[in-house]
């Protein structure tokens, strides 16, 4: 299968919105420290850019949770591939995700992380597809709400390709 990628959100729009969200998070967490949990692999591009724009002290940890495999639709089965290195107890925690689609993965992840007793737990995403939601999740910070299209770029992939695109693009099958 060969793919054509059309631009949905430009690199400049992505950068501007991350700067705005970083400023809002900085205001909301003024006087506190924030522990970011990057959901790998897709979230790493967004997490790095977001962390650079947050002015309060930030610590980072990484988690890999999968529900896709190499397909364009969620399998519905969520599994932890890589767990956190540090405990969350007593920390203000923010999950940083590339995209929220069905909500299955984040619903599962939030339940698991709440059980680790953080002081607070919030969710920040680059992209949100509310039309695809089957499990409700509260999104605290969202850069862009998008239509139900399969998107790549800025960390998002199709069969591990296109993560390095500096914009958000829609995959169109030929």
C-alpha positions in Angstrom: 0.0 0.0 0.0 1.4 3.4 -0.9 0.1 6.4 1.0 -0.4 10.1 0.1 -0.1 12.5 3.0 -2.0 15.8 3.0 -1.4 18.6 5.5 -4.1 19.0 8.1 -2.2 21.2 10.6 0.9 23.1 9.6 4.2 23.0 11.5 3.7 26.7 12.4 0.2 26.1 13.8 1.5 23.2 15.9 4.4 25.2 17.3 2.2 28.2 18.1 -0.4 26.1 19.9 2.2 24.1 22.0 3.6 27.5 23.1 0.1 28.6 24.2 -0.6 25.3 26.1 2.8 25.5 27.7 2.1 29.0 29.0 -1.3 27.9 30.3 0.2 24.9 32.1 2.9 27.2 33.6 0.2 29.5 35.0 -1.9 26.6 36.3 1.1 25.0 38.1 2.8 28.2 39.3 4.7 27.5 42.5 4.6 23.7 42.0 6.7 21.1 40.3 5.2 19.0 37.5 5.9 15.4 36.7 5.3 14.7 33.0 4.6 11.1 31.9 5.3 10.8 28.2 3.3 8.1 26.5 5.7 6.5 24.0 6.4 6.4 21.2 4.2 9.0 19.6 4.2 11.3 22.6 7.9 11.9 22.7 7.9 14.7 20.0 5.1 16.6 21.7 6.4 16.0 25.2 9.8 17.4 24.4 8.4 20.5 22.7 5.9 21.1 25.5 8.4 20.6 28.3 10.6 23.3 26.8 7.7 25.8 27.0 6.7 25.0 30.6 8.4 27.4 33.1 7.8 25.5 36.4 10.2 22.7 37.4 9.5 19.6 35.3 10.6 16.0 35.8 10.0 13.3 33.1 9.2 9.7 33.0 8.2 7.4 30.1 5.6 4.8 29.6 4.7 2.7 26.6 1.1 1.5 26.2 -0.2 -0.2 23.1 -3.5 -0.8 21.5 -2.8 -0.5 17.8 -0.1 -2.8 16.4 0.5 -2.0 12.7 -3.1 -1.2 11.8 -5.0 2.1 11.4 -7.7 1.1 13.9 -7.4 0.4 17.7 -7.4 -3.3 18.5 -9.3 -2.6 21.8 -6.7 -4.5 23.8 -4.5 -2.3 26.0 -1.2 -3.5 27.3 1.7 -1.8 29.2 4.9 -2.3 27.2 7.2 -0.2 29.4 6.2 0.9 32.9 7.4 4.0 34.8 10.8 4.1 36.5 9.7 6.4 39.4 6.9 6.3 41.9 4.1 8.9 41.5 3.0 9.2 45.2 2.7 12.8 46.2 3.5 14.2 42.8 1.5 16.5 40.5 1.4 14.3 37.4 0.4 15.1 33.8 0.1 12.4 31.2 1.2 13.7 27.8 -0.2 11.9 24.8 0.0 12.4 21.1 -3.6 11.6 20.3 -6.8 10.5 22.1 -9.0 8.4 19.9 -11.3 5.8 21.3 -10.3 6.6 24.9 -9.6 3.0 25.8 -5.9 3.4 26.3 -6.1 6.6 28.3 -9.0 5.3 30.4 -7.0 2.3 31.3 -3.8 4.3 31.9 -5.6 6.9 34.1 -7.1 4.1 36.3 -3.6 2.4 36.7 -1.9 5.7 37.5 -4.5 6.9 40.0 -3.9 3.8 41.9 -0.3 5.0 42.5 -1.5 7.9 44.6 -0.3 11.1 42.9 -1.4 14.4 44.4 -3.1 15.3 41.1 -3.4 13.7 37.7 -4.2 15.6 34.5 -4.1 14.8 30.9 -2.6 16.8 28.0 -2.9 15.8 24.4 -1.7 17.2 21.1 -4.7 15.9 19.2 -8.2 14.8 20.3 -10.7 12.9 18.2 -13.9 13.1 20.3 -16.1 11.6 17.5 -14.2 8.3 18.0 -14.7 8.1 21.8 -16.0 4.8 23.2 -14.5 5.4 26.8 -15.0 8.8 28.3 -11.8 10.6 29.5 -11.4 14.1 30.8 -8.9 16.0 28.7 -7.4 18.9 30.7 -5.2 20.4 27.9 -5.7 19.9 24.2 -3.9 21.5 21.4 -6.2 20.5 18.6 -9.6 18.8 18.2 -9.6 17.0 14.8 -12.1 15.1 12.7 -12.1 11.3 12.4 -9.2 10.9 10.0 -6.1 8.8 10.3 -3.3 11.2 11.0 0.5 11.0 11.0 3.4 13.3 11.8 4.8 15.0 14.9 5.3 11.6 16.5 2.2 9.9 15.1 2.9 7.0 12.8 1.4 4.6 10.3 3.2 1.2 10.6 6.2 3.1 12.3 6.5 5.5 9.4 6.0 9.3 9.2 6.6 10.1 12.9 9.3 12.6 11.8 7.0 14.8 9.7 7.0 18.3 11.3 3.2 18.8 10.6 0.1 16.8 11.2 -1.0 15.0 8.0 -3.9 12.9 6.9 -3.1 9.5 5.3 -4.9 8.9 2.1 -4.8 5.4 0.6 -4.2 5.2 -3.1 
